[in-house]
Amino acid sequence: MTVTDSSLSFPPRLHLARLPTPLQALDRLSEALGGPRIWIKRDDLTGSLLSGNKVRKLEFVVAQALAEGCNHLLTCGGEQSNHCRATAVVAAQLGLKATLLLRRDGRGEVDGNLLIDHLAGAAIELYESSRFRRELPSLLQQRAEKIAKQGDKPFIIPTGASDEIGVWGYLAACEELRADFQQHRIAPDTIVLATGSGGTQAGLTLGAQLYQLPSQVLGMAVCDSERWFVNKVTRDLESWRHRYQGGDDLPPLNILVNDNYIGPGYAKATQPVFDTIRTLASLEGIFLDPVYTGKAFYGLMEEIKKGHFAGQSDVVFIHTGGIFGIFPQREQIIS
Ligand SMILES: *Cc1c(COP(=O)(O)O)cnc(C)c1O
């Protein structure tokens, strides 16, 4: 099946992101590294407060919430979650309410994304990380019941908006990438991204097939193992097939994950990642973050140095955003 088949019909969608985002070549960096030409898909420019990858998924997820008559978005993530921040801002823009259940990963400072969550008027509950990990499904359920008792209609959005509805966000982005590749006359061998809850990778992996991109999709894990991601992406894609009855005649999809650059753990980076952030900022004027894109980009540069991209002429890195994540980690960045 390809998208010319009438069997692929898109579900309801809101237009929240500034699209299409630019695709640009990092010529100075590519020359310094001496490997393939590195291109960057600027999904850090999907908006200012909505910047990053989550808004592409929320276009479909929040459309579904509205279709079901819901007026209160309930979601969850780390205390500096980009997804929760984007959800809070979308809710404010649409006149909806938002409640965020946040996992305490750091000091819980009102900074970066958390500051924006507060300004956007979201109701925020911070949980100790062990309790959050143990009880998340029941915490969400209880909170949804409470919201309903207060007379609102809640819609639960899973971590990262990574579910079968969210898959559409990056499936649709592949139509954009196809046009980008035509415009620049390139056939990139690999599309690289930071993978965290798997939804972006699921959409890109499926979309690359449906839109017949020449590229394989490689997720650089920022938490969890290769096996965890292969399972998660597989499950999201199975749920997508089941719900939307699509893609039955696709060949088995290749889910590629590199989990060698996680470092000490989620939202914890080592000095080379901070150095990578500084290098790209000063060399190209592009800002990565320490939680997702900095780690993934560092991994890409290391893999290029090791010769793992030998023979490839063009590689595309999806800049999934995350700019507000630099502020709570300012001390490591300038040390
Ligand atoms: C959430 C996020 C990712 C990972 O996307 P998933 O779909 O959750 O895997 C990557 N980069 C940034 C900046 C993010 O906020």
The ligand as a MOL file (V3000), in Angstrom:
LIG
                    3D

  0  0  0     0  0            999 V3000
M  V30 BEGIN CTAB
M  V30 COUNTS 15 15 0 0 0
M  V30 BEGIN ATOM
M  V30 1 C 9.3740 13.7650 23.2080 0
M  V30 2 C 10.6040 14.1890 22.5140 0
M  V30 3 C 11.3330 13.2980 21.7060 0
M  V30 4 C 10.9620 11.8530 21.5550 0
M  V30 5 O 9.7650 11.6580 20.8540 0
M  V30 6 P 8.9060 10.3640 21.1540 0
M  V30 7 O 7.8420 10.3950 20.1590 0
M  V30 8 O 8.4030 10.5230 22.5710 0
M  V30 9 O 9.8000 9.1880 21.0600 0
M  V30 10 C 12.4560 13.7580 21.0660 0
M  V30 11 N 12.8620 15.0270 21.2050 0
M  V30 12 C 12.2110 15.9110 21.9720 0
M  V30 13 C 12.7580 17.2800 22.1080 0
M  V30 14 C 11.0500 15.5260 22.6600 0
M  V30 15 O 10.4100 16.4040 23.4240 0
M  V30 END ATOM
M  V30 BEGIN BOND
M  V30 1 1 1 2
M  V30 2 1 2 3
M  V30 3 2 2 14
M  V30 4 1 3 4
M  V30 5 2 3 10
M  V30 6 1 4 5
M  V30 7 1 5 6
M  V30 8 2 6 7
M  V30 9 1 6 8
M  V30 10 1 6 9
M  V30 11 1 10 11
M  V30 12 2 11 12
M  V30 13 1 12 13
M  V30 14 1 12 14
M  V30 15 1 14 15
M  V30 END BOND
M  V30 END CTAB
M  END
